[in-house]
Amino acid sequence: MGAELLHLGGVFSALLLLLTVPFLPISYLLFRDQQWPKILFSSMVMGCSLQASIGTVWSHLRIQLPPATQIAVLAIAWLLLLALSFWRAGKRHIVVCTIDDEAIHPGLIAVLLLGFVVRAIHPLEVAYLGQSDAYTHLNYVRNIVDLGILNNPVYPAGYHWILALPSLIFSVDPYYTARFAGALFGTGLILGIYVFLEQCIDRRTALFGSFCAAAFPGMVLLMKTGVGSFANQFGLMLLPAVFMSYVLSVSARSSTSNDRLLLAISVLGLAAAVPMMLLHVLWIVGLERLVMLIRNRRKWLGTTSGTVLLLLPAMFLFSFHISQLGGGQRLSLIHI
């Protein structure tokens, strides 16, 4: 059990170190008037979504270059985003933060630990990955590590580029990443639900909602505590980011346009890893826009035009992926 705990900690630490820690300064500059849960969650979303998006394009280009070149492109994207965040921070007035009587958020920390333990128990108990899909994902990750591309042109490659990064940088065995990474994205979902509800409702509701996602038996399907790592776990983590940033972007509650940037990046992650979730998001946004057309026509055109512009990069990425497939392969994508 001790060795398994080390592998779990190694995978968890590698993913955080590679896809969250580098984006913390960017998130801090964008949301420096916010508390640490939103800064941390935004960092996870930005890092994972950018890696997934770049990886998806890279796989379809089928460039015969080592995977390290794709990592270099990710580093360039990080530098550009860091420069943008410095520029946006310089344009803003000095932020005077109000004193928070619960800045540490001890309740959230307890809930995150509980949710992580719940999701780590089953992978620690058994060595097999559980379902055939999990072994398919493992094979795709090994494709990327060995060849630099995903051999299957139908399955969106974004999630597998995320899982491959610890192996490409730290030589982590892809088996352990495929076995334990789901606990990270499940914990990210808990954090995302807390941030979403805290931003849009209040802190008490946020703590209750995150606790339900962490350990309430009635939400066992959302917990996904089984062995193996799946793309929909990552997609579920992105949904709170998408809906939170969308609500703040179309309402007067958003003090800056940085939530709009987070919206554009998070939907890019959906397009790269779980495009069927993106289609559901587009349906929901479309229905909300129709309702607002009836309720508030005066501001509808400007808000809707801005939303479409934010969603365009994700729709272009999805269209690019579809364009690389044949007719029969496009039908197969519906079942993913």
C-alpha positions as CSV (number, residue, x, y, z in Angstrom):
1,M,0.0,0.0,0.0
2,G,2.9,2.3,0.7
3,A,4.2,2.1,-2.9
4,E,0.7,2.7,-4.2
5,L,0.4,5.8,-2.1
6,L,3.7,7.0,-3.5
7,H,2.5,6.5,-7.1
8,L,-0.8,8.3,-6.3
9,G,1.1,11.2,-4.8
10,G,3.5,11.2,-7.7
11,V,0.7,11.4,-10.4
12,F,-1.2,14.0,-8.4
13,S,1.9,16.2,-7.8
14,A,3.1,15.9,-11.4
15,L,-0.2,17.0,-12.9
16,L,-0.4,19.9,-10.4
17,L,3.2,20.9,-10.9
18,L,2.9,20.9,-14.7
19,L,-0.6,22.1,-15.4
20,T,-1.6,24.2,-12.4
21,V,1.4,25.8,-10.7
22,P,2.7,27.6,-13.8
23,F,-0.7,29.2,-14.3
24,L,-1.1,30.4,-10.7
25,P,0.6,33.8,-11.4
26,I,-1.5,34.3,-14.5
27,S,-4.7,33.5,-12.5
28,Y,-3.6,35.7,-9.7
29,L,-3.0,38.7,-12.0
30,L,-6.4,38.1,-13.6
31,F,-8.3,37.6,-10.4
32,R,-6.2,39.3,-7.8
33,D,-9.3,40.7,-6.1
34,Q,-10.7,37.1,-5.6
35,Q,-10.0,34.5,-2.9
36,W,-7.6,31.5,-3.4
37,P,-10.3,28.9,-4.5
38,K,-11.1,30.8,-7.7
39,I,-7.4,31.5,-8.4
40,L,-6.5,27.9,-7.9
41,F,-9.5,26.5,-9.9
42,S,-8.9,29.0,-12.8
43,S,-5.3,27.9,-12.9
44,M,-6.3,24.2,-13.2
45,V,-8.8,25.1,-16.0
46,M,-6.4,27.2,-18.0
47,G,-3.4,24.8,-17.8
48,C,-5.4,21.6,-18.7
49,S,-7.5,23.3,-21.4
50,L,-4.5,24.8,-23.2
51,Q,-2.6,21.5,-23.1
52,A,-5.7,19.7,-24.4
53,S,-6.3,22.2,-27.2
54,I,-2.7,22.3,-28.4
55,G,-2.5,18.5,-28.2
56,T,-5.7,18.1,-30.3
57,V,-4.4,20.3,-33.1
58,W,-0.9,18.7,-32.9
59,S,-2.3,15.1,-33.3
60,H,-4.4,16.1,-36.4
61,L,-1.4,17.8,-38.0
62,R,0.5,14.5,-37.6
63,I,3.8,16.3,-37.6
64,Q,6.7,13.9,-37.3
65,L,8.4,15.8,-34.5
66,P,9.2,14.7,-30.9
67,P,6.5,15.3,-28.3
68,A,8.9,17.8,-26.7
69,T,8.0,20.2,-29.5
70,Q,4.4,20.2,-28.5
71,I,5.5,21.0,-24.9
72,A,7.4,24.0,-26.3
73,V,4.3,25.2,-28.0
74,L,2.5,25.0,-24.7
75,A,5.3,27.0,-23.1
76,I,4.9,29.7,-25.7
77,A,1.1,29.8,-25.1
78,W,1.9,30.2,-21.4
79,L,4.2,33.1,-22.1
80,L,1.7,34.8,-24.2
81,L,-1.0,34.4,-21.6
82,L,1.3,35.6,-18.9
83,A,2.1,38.7,-21.0
84,L,-1.6,39.3,-21.6
85,S,-2.4,39.0,-17.9
86,F,0.4,41.5,-17.0
87,W,-1.1,43.9,-19.6
88,R,-4.6,43.5,-18.3
89,A,-3.5,43.9,-14.7
90,G,-1.7,47.1,-15.6
91,K,-4.8,48.6,-17.2
92,R,-6.9,48.0,-14.0
93,H,-7.1,50.3,-11.1
94,I,-5.4,49.3,-7.9
95,V,-7.5,46.7,-6.2
96,V,-8.3,47.2,-2.5
97,C,-9.4,43.8,-1.2
98,T,-11.9,43.7,1.6
99,I,-11.0,41.8,4.7
100,D,-12.4,38.3,4.6
101,D,-13.3,36.7,7.9
102,E,-12.7,33.2,6.4
103,A,-9.9,33.7,3.9
104,I,-8.5,30.2,4.6
105,H,-11.8,28.5,3.8
106,P,-11.3,25.6,6.3
107,G,-14.6,24.0,5.4
108,L,-13.6,23.8,1.7
109,I,-10.2,22.3,2.6
110,A,-11.9,19.6,4.6
111,V,-14.4,18.9,1.8
112,L,-11.6,18.7,-0.8
113,L,-9.7,16.2,1.4
114,L,-12.8,14.1,1.9
115,G,-13.6,14.1,-1.8
116,F,-10.0,13.2,-2.8
117,V,-10.0,10.3,-0.3
118,V,-13.3,9.0,-1.6
119,R,-12.0,9.0,-5.1
120,A,-8.6,7.5,-4.2
121,I,-9.8,4.5,-2.2
122,H,-10.9,2.3,-5.1
123,P,-7.9,2.9,-7.3
124,L,-5.6,2.1,-4.3
125,E,-7.4,-1.1,-3.6
126,V,-7.1,-2.8,-7.0
127,A,-4.4,-2.8,-9.7
128,Y,-6.6,-3.3,-12.7
129,L,-8.2,-0.4,-14.5
130,G,-11.7,-1.8,-14.3
131,Q,-13.3,-1.1,-17.8
132,S,-12.0,-1.8,-21.3
133,D,-12.3,2.0,-22.0
134,A,-9.7,2.7,-19.4
135,Y,-7.2,0.4,-21.1
136,T,-8.0,2.1,-24.4
137,H,-7.2,5.5,-22.9
138,L,-4.0,4.0,-21.5
139,N,-3.1,2.8,-25.0
140,Y,-3.8,6.3,-26.4
141,V,-1.5,7.8,-23.8
142,R,1.3,5.4,-24.8
143,N,0.8,6.3,-28.4
144,I,1.5,9.9,-27.5
145,V,4.5,9.1,-25.3
146,D,6.0,6.7,-28.0
147,L,5.0,8.4,-31.2
148,G,4.0,11.9,-30.4
149,I,0.5,11.5,-32.0
150,L,-2.7,9.6,-31.3
151,N,-3.2,6.8,-33.8
152,N,-7.0,6.9,-33.5
153,P,-8.2,9.9,-35.5
154,V,-11.8,9.7,-34.2
155,Y,-11.3,10.1,-30.5
156,P,-10.4,13.7,-29.5
157,A,-6.8,13.7,-28.3
158,G,-6.9,16.5,-25.9
159,Y,-7.4,14.5,-22.7
160,H,-4.7,12.1,-23.6
161,W,-2.2,14.9,-24.1
162,I,-3.0,16.0,-20.5
163,L,-2.4,12.5,-19.2
164,A,0.8,12.1,-21.2
165,L,2.5,15.2,-19.9
166,P,3.8,13.6,-16.6
167,S,5.3,10.8,-18.7
168,L,6.9,13.1,-21.2
169,I,8.5,15.4,-18.5
170,F,9.0,13.2,-15.4
171,S,9.0,9.7,-17.0
172,V,5.9,8.7,-14.9
173,D,4.6,5.3,-16.0
174,P,1.4,6.0,-18.1
175,Y,-0.3,3.1,-16.3
176,Y,-0.2,5.0,-13.0
177,T,-1.5,8.2,-14.6
178,A,-4.4,6.3,-16.2
179,R,-5.1,4.6,-12.8
180,F,-4.9,7.6,-10.5
181,A,-5.5,10.8,-12.5
182,G,-9.3,10.6,-12.1
183,A,-9.0,11.5,-8.4
184,L,-7.4,14.8,-9.4
185,F,-10.2,15.8,-11.8
186,G,-12.8,14.6,-9.4
187,T,-11.4,16.9,-6.7
188,G,-11.2,19.7,-9.3
189,L,-14.9,19.2,-9.9
190,I,-15.6,19.7,-6.1
191,L,-13.5,22.9,-6.1
192,G,-15.2,24.1,-9.2
193,I,-18.7,23.6,-7.8
194,Y,-17.7,25.5,-4.7
195,V,-16.3,28.4,-6.7
196,F,-19.3,28.5,-9.1
197,L,-21.8,28.6,-6.2
198,E,-19.8,31.0,-4.1
199,Q,-19.5,33.4,-7.0
200,C,-23.1,33.2,-8.1
201,I,-25.0,32.6,-4.8
202,D,-23.2,32.6,-1.5
203,R,-20.6,30.7,0.5
204,R,-22.9,28.6,2.6
205,T,-24.6,27.2,-0.5
206,A,-21.2,26.7,-2.1
207,L,-20.0,24.6,0.9
208,F,-23.1,22.4,0.8
209,G,-23.0,21.9,-2.9
210,S,-19.3,20.9,-2.9
211,F,-19.9,18.5,0.0
212,C,-22.7,16.8,-1.9
213,A,-20.3,16.4,-4.9
214,A,-17.6,15.1,-2.6
215,A,-19.3,12.4,-0.6
216,F,-23.1,12.4,-0.7
217,P,-24.2,8.9,-1.7
218,G,-27.0,10.2,-3.9
219,M,-24.4,11.7,-6.3
220,V,-22.4,8.5,-6.7
221,L,-22.6,8.7,-10.5
222,L,-21.1,12.2,-10.4
223,M,-18.3,11.0,-8.1
224,K,-16.9,8.5,-10.6
225,T,-14.9,6.7,-7.9
226,G,-13.9,3.7,-10.0
227,V,-10.5,2.8,-11.2
228,G,-9.3,4.4,-14.4
229,S,-9.2,7.9,-15.8
230,F,-11.8,9.1,-18.3
231,A,-12.3,12.2,-20.4
232,N,-15.7,12.9,-19.0
233,Q,-14.1,13.4,-15.5
234,F,-12.1,16.2,-17.0
235,G,-15.2,17.5,-18.8
236,L,-17.2,17.6,-15.6
237,M,-14.5,19.6,-14.0
238,L,-14.7,22.2,-16.7
239,L,-18.5,22.6,-16.6
240,P,-18.5,24.7,-13.4
241,A,-15.9,27.0,-15.0
242,V,-17.9,27.3,-18.2
243,F,-21.2,28.2,-16.4
244,M,-19.7,30.4,-13.8
245,S,-17.7,32.5,-16.2
246,Y,-20.8,32.6,-18.6
247,V,-23.1,33.8,-15.8
248,L,-20.6,36.5,-14.7
249,S,-19.9,37.5,-18.3
250,V,-23.5,38.2,-19.2
251,S,-24.5,39.8,-15.9
252,A,-23.6,43.0,-14.1
253,R,-21.9,41.0,-11.4
254,S,-18.7,40.7,-13.5
255,S,-16.4,43.6,-12.6
256,T,-13.8,42.8,-15.3
257,S,-13.7,41.0,-18.6
258,N,-11.3,38.4,-17.2
259,D,-14.2,36.0,-16.7
260,R,-14.8,36.2,-20.4
261,L,-11.3,35.0,-21.0
262,L,-11.8,32.1,-18.7
263,L,-15.0,31.2,-20.5
264,A,-13.2,31.1,-23.9
265,I,-10.4,28.9,-22.5
266,S,-12.7,26.5,-20.6
267,V,-14.9,25.8,-23.7
268,L,-11.7,25.2,-25.7
269,G,-10.9,22.4,-23.2
270,L,-14.4,20.9,-23.8
271,A,-13.9,21.1,-27.6
272,A,-10.5,19.4,-27.3
273,A,-11.4,16.6,-24.9
274,V,-15.2,16.1,-24.7
275,P,-16.8,17.8,-27.7
276,M,-20.2,16.2,-26.9
277,M,-20.3,18.1,-23.7
278,L,-19.5,21.3,-25.7
279,L,-22.6,20.7,-27.8
280,H,-24.8,20.4,-24.7
281,V,-23.3,23.6,-23.4
282,L,-24.1,25.3,-26.7
283,W,-27.7,24.1,-26.4
284,I,-28.0,25.5,-22.9
285,V,-26.5,28.9,-23.8
286,G,-28.8,29.1,-26.9
287,L,-31.9,28.5,-24.8
288,E,-30.8,31.1,-22.3
289,R,-30.2,33.6,-25.0
290,L,-33.7,32.9,-26.4
291,V,-35.2,33.6,-23.0
292,M,-33.3,36.8,-22.6
293,L,-34.4,37.9,-26.1
294,I,-37.9,38.0,-24.7
295,R,-37.1,39.5,-21.3
296,N,-34.5,42.1,-22.2
297,R,-34.2,42.9,-25.9
298,R,-32.3,46.2,-25.4
299,K,-29.1,44.5,-24.2
300,W,-29.6,41.2,-26.0
301,L,-27.7,41.9,-29.2
302,G,-24.5,43.2,-27.6
303,T,-24.3,40.4,-25.0
304,T,-25.1,37.7,-27.5
305,S,-22.6,38.9,-30.0
306,G,-19.9,39.0,-27.3
307,T,-20.8,35.5,-26.2
308,V,-20.6,34.1,-29.8
309,L,-17.1,35.7,-30.2
310,L,-16.0,34.0,-27.0
311,L,-17.3,30.6,-28.2
312,L,-15.9,30.9,-31.7
313,P,-12.4,29.5,-30.9
314,A,-13.9,26.3,-29.4
315,M,-16.3,25.9,-32.3
316,F,-13.4,26.3,-34.8
317,L,-11.4,23.7,-32.9
318,F,-14.4,21.3,-32.9
319,S,-15.0,21.9,-36.7
320,F,-11.3,21.3,-37.3
321,H,-11.5,18.0,-35.5
322,I,-14.6,17.0,-37.5
323,S,-13.1,18.0,-40.8
324,Q,-10.3,15.5,-40.3
325,L,-12.8,12.6,-40.1
326,G,-14.6,10.6,-42.8
327,G,-18.4,10.2,-42.9
328,G,-18.4,7.0,-40.9
329,Q,-15.9,8.3,-38.4
330,R,-18.1,11.3,-37.7
331,L,-21.0,9.0,-36.8
332,S,-18.7,7.2,-34.5
333,L,-17.8,10.4,-32.7
334,I,-21.4,10.8,-31.6
335,H,-21.1,7.7,-29.4
336,I,-17.9,8.9,-27.6
